[in-house]
């Protein structure tokens, strides 16, 4: 897994002889995370620092990154929050989430990368046998409509919306009770 630029900055500070905890706080503050929140995040990650050995800066940077220490939470407006909630409902309807996808979605939703999350969820059919495809696809249709037009993703969004509508229609029809014929 490739390190984020934030984790790379942390790694470089530690390699230059910096205290790992202070380096983590510095990176967080440099990203715009308030100092009190930066210190709390580093305290919460304390077990990761305990076993740091020589030349393990990259490993620690990776674990801090995977623990979301360096994630800058984006404040969402009302429309974005509604999209966020619909995407959360989509994830809940999957039945199970692959760990890599789950990690990415969690980060993207925290950082407000709603279009990226939507496009990832709209790709293919990721609903497991224990999931609810009608909820999954209907929530994606609603989220897609709210996303509007993202300048750089126009074509991808249009294709994803069409795919989600088609899948929602199929699963809605599958949910309809079959009337007995006489």
C-alpha positions, 0 to 999 in steps of 0.5 A: 500500500502506498503512503499518503503524502501526509504519511510520507511527511511524517516519515521524513520528519522522523527519519530526520531525527524528530520525535515520532509523536511530535512529528505526528502532531506537527503533520496534523496541525500542518493539515489544519487539524486543531492542536487539541484534536491533533494531540488527542489523535496521537494519544489514541494511537499511542499503542502504535508508537510503543513498539517503534524500532530502528528503521520502522518509520515507514511502517509506523507512518502506514499504521498512523495513516490506516488509523486515520490520524492524518485525515482532515474531516470536511464539514458538509453542507446540508445537501452533501450531508444528505448524499453522505447519509445515502452513501452510508445507507448504501454501504449498510445494504451491501451485507459485507464490505471488503476491507480495502473498499471499506477503508477507502470509503471511510476515508473518502466519506470523512474527507467529503469525496462524495463523488469518488465514493458514489462512483466506487459504489456504483461500479458493478454489483457489490451486494452480498447475499446477506445484503439488500439490493433494493435498498442499495440501488435505490439509495445510489439512485437518490445519491446520484441525483443529488450529486448534480454535475461534478465538472470533471466527472460528467460522463462517469456520473452519467454512466453511473446514474444510468447503471444505478437506475437500471439496477434499481428497476431490476431489483424493485421489479424482483421485490414485487409479489407475483400474482397467481395466474388463473 
